[in-house]
Amino acid sequence: MEATYKRKARCNRDKETIKLIRKSYNLNQRNFAKMVNCSFSLIALVEVGKRRITEDLENKVKEAFGLNEEKIKELTSSF
């Protein structure tokens, strides 16, 4: 039961983080996906909580926007 709760908590954090990063750059899901070099459907699924962020996707987002953990915390704390 606790493992399920932890997965849901991570999924909620993932979807909010992706959405905040995307919105902070004023991008729609399609343009964000193009910049990150992934499918639009993956971004949509992450944002509704049906897919988790993989390590690969996390790295692509960080690389595409020049982000590190500190910058991500700054972005998410400002919203």
Secondary structure by P-SEA (a helix, b strand, c coil): caaaaaaaaaaaaaaaaaaaaaaaacccaaaaaaaacccaaaaaaaaaccccccaaaaaaaaaaacccaaaaaaaaaac
